[in-house]
Structures are given as C-alpha cells and as structure tokens.
Amino acid sequence: MGILWEVLQTGMMYGQKRKSDSVEDRVQYLEDQLESTQSTLRELVKKIEEIHGLDIDGDGKVG
C-alpha cells in the first residue's frame, strides 16, 4: 500500500502544480499533448494502411 499511496500523493502534487501554472503554460502543455497525439495517430494510420493495404486517410496512397 505504501507505493500506491506515494504514487497517489505524487499525482496530487502534480495536479496542484498544474493549477498554479499560468494559463499560457497550461495552453502550451495542451498544445504539446495535442501535437504528440496527432503524430501518434498519423503513425498508427500509416501502419494500419501498410498492414491492410488500404488507403484509410484518403491521401491516395497506402502507407
């Protein structure tokens, strides 16, 4: 239970820090997360296209 409590406390402290960040910092964090998510999705679509031989994203090519 000790490690679980430590993880929980760390998460709570991180949440408090995020609340104290400026709006600009929070927006930048969200923009970075969005960029990372979009990149991951593009790579995922590319791999799915390669595996299945289909043009899923409509760009006219597979992969």
N, C-alpha and C positions, 0 to 999 in steps of 0.2 A: 504494500500500500504506500510505502514511503516514496518510491519513484513516481507513482501515479500522482501523488499529492504535489511533488516537485514540478512535474510537467504542468499540472493544473495552475500552480502558482506562477510559473513562468509565463504561461499563456495569459493569465490575468494581468501580469505586469506589462506584457507586450500590448495588451488591449488598452491599458491606461496610458501608455506612452503614445499609442496611435491617436488617442483622444486629445492629447496635449499638442500634437503636431499641428502646424498651421494648415489652413485649407489648401494652400499651394502644395505643401508636402503630401497631403493626402491625395490630391488630384494627380500629382506626379506618380505616386505609388500605384494608383489605379490605372493610369495610362501605361505604365510599365507592365503591369499584370495583363492588361488587355493585349498589348503587343506580344507578350510571351504566349498568351492563349491563342492568338491568331496564328502565330508562327507554328505552334504545335498542331493546330487544325490543318494548316496548309500541308505540313509534312504527313499528317495522317491521311489526308485525301490522296496525296501523291502515292503513298504506299498502297492504299486500297485500290487505286487505279492500276498500279503495277501488278498487284496480285490477281485482280479480277479481269484485267484487260478492258476496262470500261472508262469512258470519259465522264466522270462524275461531276466535275465542276464546270463543264461546258466550255472549256477553253480550246476545244478542237484537237486536243492531243491526250494521249494516255501517259500518265507519269509526270 
